Amino acid sequence: MGAPYEWSATGLPCYRSGQAPPFLFTGGQLAELGLRSTGGQAAFVDTQHGDVALYLITETELISPNAWPPAKPGETKTGPAAALNSPWPAPQAQP
């Protein structure tokens, strides 16, 4: 984790690409995780496309509130195909 190389006009730290602390994410990175920021910008990172805002992972929420927890195989309404991709183990037949 690198130290900020400068401070923005608003007083937020600016990091070089790859040097930001692991608890700061871009909006795109949060979206890939199914999250969105509920707080303001916490820092900036320099990229080849310009400065990009960074957000604290602790100030996020799920994009879709129904996304967690995943449905168990017996609870899904989309049929048996959804059970194949479920993180839950398939129920075992009782002897």
C-alpha positions as MATLAB code, in Angstrom:
seq = 'MGAPYEWSATGLPCYRSGQAPPFLFTGGQLAELGLRSTGGQAAFVDTQHGDVALYLITETELISPNAWPPAKPGETKTGPAAALNSPWPAPQAQP';
ca = [
       0.000    0.000    0.000;
       1.495    3.264   -1.073;
       1.186    6.684    0.436;
      -0.677    9.386   -1.460;
       1.617   11.346   -3.751;
      -0.491   14.515   -3.469;
      -3.761   15.880   -2.163;
      -6.682   17.070   -4.279;
      -8.105   20.582   -4.093;
     -10.872   19.170   -1.880;
      -8.351   17.648    0.527;
      -8.706   14.019   -0.600;
      -5.624   11.842   -1.117;
      -4.486   11.023   -4.660;
      -2.794    7.702   -5.418;
      -0.924    6.409   -8.420;
      -2.406    3.423  -10.228;
      -1.919    0.246   -8.196;
      -0.869    2.143   -5.067;
      -4.241    2.743   -3.372;
      -5.055    0.933   -0.117;
      -6.987   -2.355   -0.511;
     -10.115   -0.954    1.158;
     -10.643    1.656   -1.585;
     -12.462    0.682   -4.778;
     -13.520    2.471   -7.952;
     -17.199    2.614   -8.856;
     -16.588    0.016  -11.582;
     -14.868   -2.358   -9.169;
     -17.766   -2.021   -6.738;
     -20.264   -2.759   -9.515;
     -18.351   -5.932  -10.450;
     -18.860   -7.070   -6.842;
     -22.568   -6.215   -6.970;
     -22.119   -3.176   -4.724;
     -22.682    0.559   -4.936;
     -21.292    3.330   -2.788;
     -23.478    4.937   -0.134;
     -20.809    7.427    0.903;
     -18.917   10.130   -0.857;
     -15.585    9.982   -2.583;
     -12.762    9.000   -0.242;
      -9.769    9.432   -2.576;
      -8.668    9.534   -6.200;
      -6.445    7.312   -8.312;
      -4.588    8.349  -11.460;
      -5.373    6.134  -14.452;
      -4.566    6.318  -18.136;
      -8.050    7.843  -18.578;
      -7.613   10.526  -15.911;
      -8.435   10.741  -12.214;
     -11.028    8.252  -10.958;
     -12.869    8.495   -7.646;
     -12.282    5.835   -4.984;
     -14.846    4.770   -2.400;
     -14.585    3.001    0.955;
     -15.730   -0.632    0.822;
     -17.272   -0.125    4.265;
     -19.666    2.479    2.843;
     -21.434    0.296    0.291;
     -24.669   -1.621   -0.167;
     -25.862   -4.344   -2.526;
     -27.037   -3.098   -5.919;
     -29.877   -5.615   -5.718;
     -31.094   -6.202   -2.148;
     -32.482   -9.573   -3.244;
     -29.055  -10.803   -4.381;
     -27.970  -12.026   -0.945;
     -28.258  -14.595    0.396;
     -28.404  -16.785   -2.707;
     -31.488  -18.961   -3.038;
     -31.166  -22.546   -1.874;
     -32.035  -25.197   -4.510;
     -35.456  -25.911   -2.995;
     -36.308  -22.203   -2.730;
     -35.646  -21.136   -6.304;
     -38.520  -20.432   -8.667;
     -36.463  -20.751  -11.827;
     -36.344  -24.542  -11.907;
     -33.671  -27.200  -11.551;
     -31.140  -25.426  -13.762;
     -30.622  -22.762  -11.096;
     -29.705  -25.456   -8.575;
     -26.728  -26.455  -10.742;
     -25.117  -23.039  -10.229;
     -26.064  -22.613   -6.565;
     -23.359  -22.217   -3.903;
     -25.461  -24.394   -1.600;
     -24.895  -28.169   -1.577;
     -27.648  -30.218   -3.170;
     -29.973  -31.925   -0.672;
     -29.186  -35.596   -0.127;
     -31.886  -38.282   -0.306;
     -32.715  -39.804    3.066;
     -32.545  -43.641    3.228;
];
